Amino acid sequence: MLLGKVTGTVVASAKDERLKHFKMLVVETLKPNGKPASGYVVAVDAVGAGAGEVVLYVTGSSARQTVLTDKRPTDAAIVAIVDTVEVNDRVTYQK
């Protein structure tokens, strides 16, 4: 799993039928200390995340293993909304 922050949305009126009704979000990759890492990904939202939230997302075949994304053409899926990140006994993010 990877840590990221929701920074935007993607709207696609023409898309694969199996992605119909899915919210797609732009996620900026974060380091565990909360600083931006190296890029962005568009992820299917499987948990109801919103703008500005810190999330956990998965890529590759793991993105197709949620109840909502099973057998759907996705390479990234948001699977959790983060409440707290703690690294070396120090809280680096608190919702």
C-alpha positions as CSV (number, residue, x, y, z in Angstrom):
1,M,0.0,0.0,0.0
2,L,1.0,3.5,-0.7
3,L,0.3,6.8,1.1
4,G,-1.2,9.7,-0.8
5,K,-3.3,12.8,-0.6
6,V,-6.4,13.5,-2.7
7,T,-5.7,16.6,-4.7
8,G,-8.3,16.5,-7.5
9,T,-10.9,14.7,-9.5
10,V,-11.0,13.2,-13.0
11,V,-14.3,13.3,-15.0
12,A,-14.5,11.0,-18.0
13,S,-17.9,10.9,-19.8
14,A,-16.7,8.3,-22.2
15,K,-15.2,5.3,-20.4
16,D,-15.3,1.5,-20.1
17,E,-18.8,0.4,-19.1
18,R,-17.3,-1.4,-16.0
19,L,-16.1,2.0,-14.7
20,K,-19.5,3.7,-15.0
21,H,-20.5,5.3,-11.7
22,F,-17.0,5.2,-10.2
23,K,-15.4,8.3,-8.7
24,M,-11.9,8.8,-10.0
25,L,-9.5,10.9,-7.9
26,V,-6.1,12.4,-8.5
27,V,-3.8,11.3,-5.6
28,E,-0.4,12.9,-4.9
29,T,2.1,10.3,-3.5
30,L,3.3,11.1,0.0
31,K,6.4,10.0,2.0
32,P,5.6,8.7,5.5
33,N,6.7,12.1,6.9
34,G,3.8,13.7,5.0
35,K,6.0,15.4,2.4
36,P,5.2,15.0,-1.3
37,A,7.0,12.1,-2.9
38,S,7.4,11.6,-6.7
39,G,4.2,12.0,-8.5
40,Y,0.6,11.5,-9.0
41,V,-1.8,8.7,-9.8
42,V,-5.5,8.6,-10.8
43,A,-7.2,6.1,-8.6
44,V,-10.7,4.6,-8.4
45,D,-12.3,5.5,-5.0
46,A,-13.5,2.4,-3.2
47,V,-14.1,4.1,0.2
48,G,-15.6,7.5,-0.3
49,A,-12.5,9.7,0.0
50,G,-12.7,13.4,-0.6
51,A,-10.5,16.3,-1.5
52,G,-7.6,16.9,0.9
53,E,-7.8,13.6,2.6
54,V,-4.8,11.4,3.2
55,V,-5.4,7.9,1.9
56,L,-3.9,4.5,1.3
57,Y,-4.0,3.3,-2.2
58,V,-2.9,0.2,-4.0
59,T,-1.7,-0.4,-7.6
60,G,-1.5,-3.2,-10.1
61,S,-3.4,-6.4,-9.5
62,S,-4.1,-5.4,-5.9
63,A,-6.3,-2.5,-7.2
64,R,-8.7,-5.1,-8.7
65,Q,-9.2,-7.0,-5.4
66,T,-11.7,-4.8,-3.6
67,V,-15.4,-5.6,-3.6
68,L,-16.1,-2.6,-5.8
69,T,-13.2,-3.0,-8.3
70,D,-13.2,-6.8,-8.7
71,K,-12.7,-7.6,-12.4
72,R,-12.7,-4.0,-13.4
73,P,-10.0,-2.3,-15.6
74,T,-8.2,-0.3,-12.9
75,D,-4.6,0.0,-12.0
76,A,-5.0,2.1,-8.8
77,A,-7.6,2.1,-6.1
78,I,-8.1,4.0,-2.9
79,V,-8.7,1.4,-0.1
80,A,-8.5,3.5,3.1
81,I,-8.9,7.0,4.6
82,V,-6.0,7.6,7.0
83,D,-6.6,8.9,10.5
84,T,-3.1,8.9,11.9
85,V,0.5,8.2,10.6
86,E,3.2,7.5,13.2
87,V,6.8,7.0,12.3
88,N,9.5,6.2,14.9
89,D,7.2,7.1,17.8
90,R,6.3,10.5,16.2
91,V,3.0,11.4,14.7
92,T,3.6,12.7,11.3
93,Y,-0.1,13.1,10.3
94,Q,-3.3,13.4,12.4
95,K,-6.7,13.8,10.8
